[in-house]
Amino acid sequence: MKITKIYLLLLLVTQFSFAQDGIPFYSDYLSDNLYLLHPSMAGAASHNQVRLTARQQWFDQNEAPNLQTLSFNARLGDKSGVGAILFNDQNGYFSQSGGYLTYAHHLMFSRSDADLNQLSFGLSAGLIQTRLDETQFDPRDFDPIIAGIIQSSSYFNVDAGVSYNFLNFSGHFTVKNIIFQNRNLFSEEFENNNQRRYILSAAYAIGKVGADWSFEPSALVQFQERTGEQTVDVNFKAYRMMDFGKLWGGLSYRRSFDGAEFLDGNEIKGQKLQYFTPILGVNYKNFMFAYTYTYQSGQVKFESGGFHQITLGYDFLGGRPEPYDCNCPAIN
């Protein structure tokens, strides 16, 4: 059977939606924004946080992939934290938007108020609307899967996670999209109704409290249950204390465990997803600014340009009156 160009385009968009149900998972968490990824980090820091991110790919292309998020999280009392996230994600004819509300519970095992030894549990409930605009598809290029209308579908889901922060160490485990949801935005032949994703990450800060320089290696592994997709992030960040605040930067490398084969002339070759993401940030008083650029390597890719992302943040009172006595960037 002949497969039209429109059909192929829809198939690409559908496959993208499988891996990106809910908030797309990029490198946002490296911009002092762990709550965006782990609900157990709501209210876990020594200060309350507001974070705004904007991500754009291929500035010279119309309807290129772009993402905006707005998140807030704060401590309530000694043991509770709350948070909220709004997001808008667009990728060509496919888009999704929604919001999450989060509650986290924090258990302290510290010997004193200055020590950090905290176990946290978090639960996020979200409502997401997905949308597929087929009105601009060429009606002369007929394909039975194309209805020529705007299709939309809304669904509810839940994320849950646990975090452990002990002095300079932090570890997190989160399950995204826990509830099985039957969605029929796309053809049932391609619809994947199990969007469950597992994320495990850990970091350790190297350096004494108050030192001019400190370093933080970290790693993150994610696994998609239904499709079996697996990726790993290896990250390294460096921090420099300045008179005006803190200057920091780093590099992240993401690689998938699975890939695809392609024909290069008469030779069949394989390629796995690889992302390189340098990041630069600055903290000035209660404000935070970060810029990241993500470059995809490999012979097969849509364009040579990469992703640009800006993160703006503000930390405000309401958490702890004083930071913990540790080198713990995710908390202090």
DRENTIGU-605806 format. One line per field, with one value per residue (C-alpha): residue in three letters; x, y, z. Coordinates in Angstrom, 3 decimals, always signed. Layout:
fipa	ala; ...
c1	X; ...
c2	Y; ...
c3	Z; ...
//
This chain:
fipa	met; lys; ile; thr; lys; ile; tyr; leu; leu; leu; leu; leu; val; thr; gln; phe; ser; phe; ala; gln; asp; gly; ile; pro; phe; tyr; ser; asp; tyr; leu; ser; asp; asn; leu; tyr; leu; leu; his; pro; ser; met; ala; gly; ala; ala; ser; his; asn; gln; val; arg; leu; thr; ala; arg; gln; gln; trp; phe; asp; gln; asn; glu; ala; pro; asn; leu; gln; thr; leu; ser; phe; asn; ala; arg; leu; gly; asp; lys; ser; gly; val; gly; ala; ile; leu; phe; asn; asp; gln; asn; gly; tyr; phe; ser; gln; ser; gly; gly; tyr; leu; thr; tyr; ala; his; his; leu; met; phe; ser; arg; ser; asp; ala; asp; leu; asn; gln; leu; ser; phe; gly; leu; ser; ala; gly; leu; ile; gln; thr; arg; leu; asp; glu; thr; gln; phe; asp; pro; arg; asp; phe; asp; pro; ile; ile; ala; gly; ile; ile; gln; ser; ser; ser; tyr; phe; asn; val; asp; ala; gly; val; ser; tyr; asn; phe; leu; asn; phe; ser; gly; his; phe; thr; val; lys; asn; ile; ile; phe; gln; asn; arg; asn; leu; phe; ser; glu; glu; phe; glu; asn; asn; asn; gln; arg; arg; tyr; ile; leu; ser; ala; ala; tyr; ala; ile; gly; lys; val; gly; ala; asp; trp; ser; phe; glu; pro; ser; ala; leu; val; gln; phe; gln; glu; arg; thr; gly; glu; gln; thr; val; asp; val; asn; phe; lys; ala; tyr; arg; met; met; asp; phe; gly; lys; leu; trp; gly; gly; leu; ser; tyr; arg; arg; ser; phe; asp; gly; ala; glu; phe; leu; asp; gly; asn; glu; ile; lys; gly; gln; lys; leu; gln; tyr; phe; thr; pro; ile; leu; gly; val; asn; tyr; lys; asn; phe; met; phe; ala; tyr; thr; tyr; thr; tyr; gln; ser; gly; gln; val; lys; phe; glu; ser; gly; gly; phe; his; gln; ile; thr; leu; gly; tyr; asp; phe; leu; gly; gly; arg; pro; glu; pro; tyr; asp; cys; asn; cys; pro; ala; ile; asn
c1	+0.000; +1.272; +2.179; +1.760; +3.943; +1.144; +0.856; +4.585; +4.387; +1.538; +3.461; +6.474; +4.280; +2.558; +5.854; +6.947; +3.821; +4.508; +7.804; +6.623; +3.293; +2.972; +5.864; +8.614; +11.750; +14.836; +17.636; +15.456; +16.303; +19.932; +18.806; +18.146; +14.702; +14.514; +10.880; +9.905; +11.065; +10.631; +7.407; +9.130; +11.293; +8.321; +9.272; +12.449; +14.862; +15.802; +13.977; +10.738; +11.079; +9.508; +10.937; +10.030; +11.528; +11.269; +12.739; +12.887; +14.387; +15.103; +14.348; +14.187; +11.394; +7.677; +5.948; +9.288; +9.305; +8.963; +8.114; +7.215; +6.848; +5.995; +6.534; +6.204; +7.013; +7.116; +7.474; +4.464; +5.414; +8.140; +7.041; +4.937; +5.567; +3.275; +3.820; +2.138; +3.235; +1.753; +3.165; +2.607; +4.335; +4.128; +5.677; +4.376; +0.745; +0.793; +0.540; -0.224; -0.807; -1.783; -1.057; -0.038; -0.666; +1.768; +1.920; +5.142; +5.888; +9.374; +10.845; +13.900; +16.460; +19.017; +20.940; +20.543; +18.826; +22.035; +22.414; +20.663; +19.222; +15.838; +13.615; +10.816; +7.734; +5.769; +2.567; +1.493; -1.919; -2.130; -4.660; -3.274; -4.928; -3.423; -4.324; -3.700; -4.415; -5.092; -6.782; -3.626; -2.952; -3.330; -6.782; -5.600; -3.059; -5.743; -5.088; -7.858; -6.149; -6.437; -9.786; -8.912; -10.146; -8.706; -8.702; -8.244; -8.190; -7.876; -6.724; -5.811; -2.684; -0.501; +3.251; +4.866; +8.397; +10.800; +13.964; +16.739; +19.041; +21.910; +24.604; +26.297; +24.398; +21.000; +19.069; +15.648; +13.243; +10.077; +7.353; +5.574; +2.058; +1.187; -2.438; -3.258; -5.261; -7.153; -6.586; -7.685; -6.286; -4.410; -5.292; -5.616; -3.008; -0.403; -1.808; +0.241; -1.966; +0.709; +2.866; +4.493; +8.095; +10.645; +13.364; +16.312; +18.906; +21.704; +24.249; +27.143; +28.696; +32.481; +33.912; +33.866; +31.131; +32.012; +34.824; +35.281; +34.961; +32.742; +31.792; +28.790; +28.834; +25.448; +23.681; +20.114; +18.537; +15.036; +12.996; +9.739; +7.677; +5.655; +8.193; +11.303; +13.089; +16.084; +18.414; +21.159; +22.357; +25.878; +26.328; +29.031; +28.589; +31.073; +30.210; +32.246; +31.394; +31.573; +31.158; +27.710; +26.533; +27.326; +28.445; +28.056; +28.239; +28.300; +27.919; +25.330; +25.557; +22.473; +22.583; +19.882; +20.408; +18.414; +18.581; +17.678; +19.298; +19.617; +20.999; +24.148; +24.798; +25.009; +25.928; +23.505; +24.517; +23.074; +22.605; +21.601; +20.268; +23.020; +22.576; +25.317; +24.064; +26.335; +24.764; +25.663; +23.960; +24.245; +22.643; +22.356; +20.745; +17.381; +17.380; +18.614; +19.285; +20.419; +20.975; +21.342; +22.050; +21.386; +23.134; +22.114; +24.973; +24.796; +24.437; +20.621; +18.823; +16.258; +18.455; +21.954; +20.576; +19.949; +17.677; +17.979; +16.549; +16.363; +15.405; +14.475; +14.072; +13.313; +13.889; +11.832; +11.479; +9.223; +11.461; +14.285; +15.701; +19.258; +20.766; +21.909; +25.559; +26.395; +27.491; +24.116; +23.142; +19.742; +18.733; +20.637
c2	+0.000; +3.459; +5.615; +9.338; +12.140; +13.308; +9.831; +9.784; +13.212; +12.115; +8.996; +11.111; +13.417; +10.429; +8.843; +12.130; +12.215; +8.721; +9.812; +13.254; +12.800; +15.572; +18.005; +17.116; +15.965; +17.925; +19.418; +21.854; +20.156; +21.323; +24.972; +24.752; +23.402; +19.886; +20.274; +20.352; +16.736; +15.364; +16.181; +15.191; +18.344; +20.668; +22.749; +20.732; +23.646; +26.134; +28.840; +29.001; +29.134; +30.472; +29.283; +30.318; +28.477; +29.035; +26.570; +26.963; +24.970; +26.128; +29.866; +30.021; +27.426; +28.023; +25.880; +24.542; +22.657; +25.019; +24.697; +27.094; +26.204; +28.180; +26.487; +27.446; +25.469; +26.427; +25.010; +24.877; +24.418; +21.970; +18.929; +19.930; +21.393; +22.454; +23.282; +24.094; +23.824; +25.227; +24.245; +24.709; +22.471; +22.738; +20.589; +21.351; +20.267; +18.610; +20.543; +19.892; +22.077; +21.527; +21.969; +20.048; +20.512; +18.930; +18.002; +16.801; +15.499; +15.937; +13.912; +15.338; +13.050; +15.777; +16.011; +19.809; +22.543; +23.157; +19.572; +18.280; +14.772; +14.836; +12.155; +13.497; +12.044; +13.867; +13.404; +15.503; +15.428; +16.848; +17.602; +17.591; +18.495; +17.242; +18.742; +17.711; +20.306; +18.577; +21.567; +22.627; +19.210; +19.098; +17.574; +16.463; +14.127; +11.774; +9.455; +7.689; +8.430; +12.202; +13.724; +17.327; +18.699; +19.787; +16.776; +17.155; +14.904; +15.605; +13.234; +13.150; +11.551; +11.325; +11.488; +10.256; +10.355; +10.131; +12.157; +11.795; +14.716; +14.066; +16.734; +16.923; +13.947; +13.964; +11.079; +10.953; +8.375; +9.414; +7.614; +9.709; +9.033; +6.304; +5.856; +3.911; +6.233; +5.236; +8.091; +8.070; +11.283; +9.293; +6.108; +3.164; +1.421; +3.887; +5.098; +4.109; +4.291; +3.427; +6.513; +5.390; +6.556; +5.840; +8.347; +7.755; +10.456; +11.213; +13.984; +14.666; +18.087; +18.278; +21.151; +22.657; +24.934; +28.538; +27.608; +29.728; +26.696; +23.622; +20.886; +18.620; +15.462; +13.834; +11.177; +10.426; +7.321; +7.130; +4.177; +4.150; +1.120; +0.309; +1.115; +0.096; +3.369; +4.039; +7.015; +8.128; +11.654; +12.270; +15.801; +17.948; +21.428; +23.876; +26.734; +29.887; +32.235; +35.890; +39.225; +39.659; +36.078; +32.826; +32.012; +28.452; +26.357; +22.780; +20.196; +17.443; +14.425; +12.334; +9.018; +6.496; +2.770; +1.973; +3.490; +3.081; +1.793; +3.819; +3.309; +5.289; +4.561; +0.782; +0.420; -0.055; +1.980; +2.489; +5.627; +6.331; +9.593; +11.829; +15.287; +17.638; +20.466; +23.202; +25.400; +28.762; +30.383; +33.149; +33.823; +37.480; +38.132; +36.319; +36.128; +33.327; +33.287; +30.311; +29.626; +26.181; +25.103; +21.520; +20.084; +16.771; +14.796; +12.109; +11.795; +11.634; +14.691; +17.220; +20.338; +21.351; +23.903; +23.007; +23.923; +27.229; +27.539; +30.397; +29.957; +32.840; +32.261; +34.043; +32.727; +34.266; +33.943; +31.408; +28.322; +28.346; +31.504; +30.165; +27.722; +24.286; +23.734; +21.758; +22.129; +21.184; +23.258; +21.588; +22.651; +25.831
c3	+0.000; -0.882; +2.117; +1.478; +2.781; +5.056; +6.540; +7.250; +8.860; +11.092; +12.051; +13.081; +15.152; +16.764; +17.726; +19.251; +21.403; +22.739; +24.286; +25.401; +27.173; +29.703; +30.101; +27.592; +29.341; +28.319; +30.468; +32.450; +35.739; +35.450; +35.663; +39.409; +38.541; +39.983; +41.006; +37.308; +37.100; +40.634; +42.585; +45.835; +45.538; +46.074; +49.101; +49.680; +49.192; +51.881; +49.886; +47.931; +44.144; +40.968; +37.634; +34.078; +31.092; +27.340; +24.847; +21.060; +18.188; +14.620; +14.777; +10.970; +10.762; +11.252; +13.881; +15.107; +18.441; +21.401; +25.081; +27.889; +31.575; +34.700; +38.060; +41.703; +44.844; +48.502; +52.011; +54.309; +57.930; +58.922; +56.946; +53.951; +50.521; +47.681; +44.056; +40.746; +37.108; +33.903; +30.510; +26.787; +24.241; +20.436; +17.744; +14.265; +13.963; +17.383; +20.661; +24.302; +27.338; +30.912; +34.585; +37.711; +41.414; +43.870; +47.520; +49.149; +52.628; +54.123; +56.966; +58.721; +60.416; +61.149; +64.403; +64.363; +62.354; +60.398; +59.164; +56.061; +56.243; +54.544; +53.019; +50.799; +49.128; +46.446; +44.450; +41.439; +39.765; +36.268; +33.548; +29.989; +26.710; +23.438; +20.065; +16.447; +13.742; +10.395; +8.737; +6.889; +5.340; +1.549; +0.844; -2.605; -1.015; +0.231; +3.120; +5.095; +8.408; +7.847; +8.906; +7.991; +11.334; +14.674; +16.968; +20.707; +23.731; +27.460; +30.148; +33.826; +35.231; +38.314; +38.986; +42.212; +43.514; +46.425; +47.130; +49.661; +50.413; +52.825; +53.151; +49.712; +48.228; +46.558; +44.989; +43.328; +41.896; +40.045; +38.116; +35.486; +34.138; +36.614; +35.524; +32.356; +30.093; +26.954; +24.487; +20.853; +19.421; +16.780; +14.967; +17.364; +15.232; +16.473; +19.781; +22.800; +25.881; +28.413; +28.917; +32.170; +32.569; +35.336; +36.213; +38.559; +39.240; +41.699; +42.301; +44.651; +45.277; +45.719; +47.720; +51.188; +52.451; +51.593; +49.174; +46.043; +43.780; +43.961; +41.502; +41.028; +38.891; +38.384; +36.345; +35.310; +33.786; +32.315; +31.056; +29.081; +30.101; +26.974; +24.258; +26.199; +25.390; +27.655; +27.910; +30.269; +31.130; +32.399; +33.761; +35.289; +36.777; +38.295; +40.679; +41.392; +44.251; +43.201; +44.978; +43.412; +43.926; +42.128; +38.579; +37.319; +34.182; +33.046; +30.321; +29.896; +27.600; +26.791; +24.931; +24.150; +24.584; +21.471; +17.997; +14.345; +11.186; +7.979; +4.483; +3.677; +0.012; -0.128; +3.534; +6.425; +9.466; +12.918; +14.967; +18.557; +19.920; +21.319; +22.833; +24.036; +26.253; +27.620; +30.279; +31.811; +34.796; +37.345; +40.737; +41.725; +45.102; +44.847; +41.050; +38.800; +35.044; +32.950; +29.259; +27.687; +24.131; +23.035; +20.006; +18.455; +16.912; +14.243; +10.490; +10.451; +11.870; +10.708; +10.888; +11.972; +14.452; +18.078; +20.970; +22.817; +26.311; +28.814; +32.463; +34.765; +38.477; +41.714; +45.243; +48.017; +51.752; +53.363; +53.469; +56.023; +57.634; +57.085; +54.540; +55.626; +56.580; +53.446; +49.864; +48.396; +45.335; +44.947; +48.473; +49.438
//
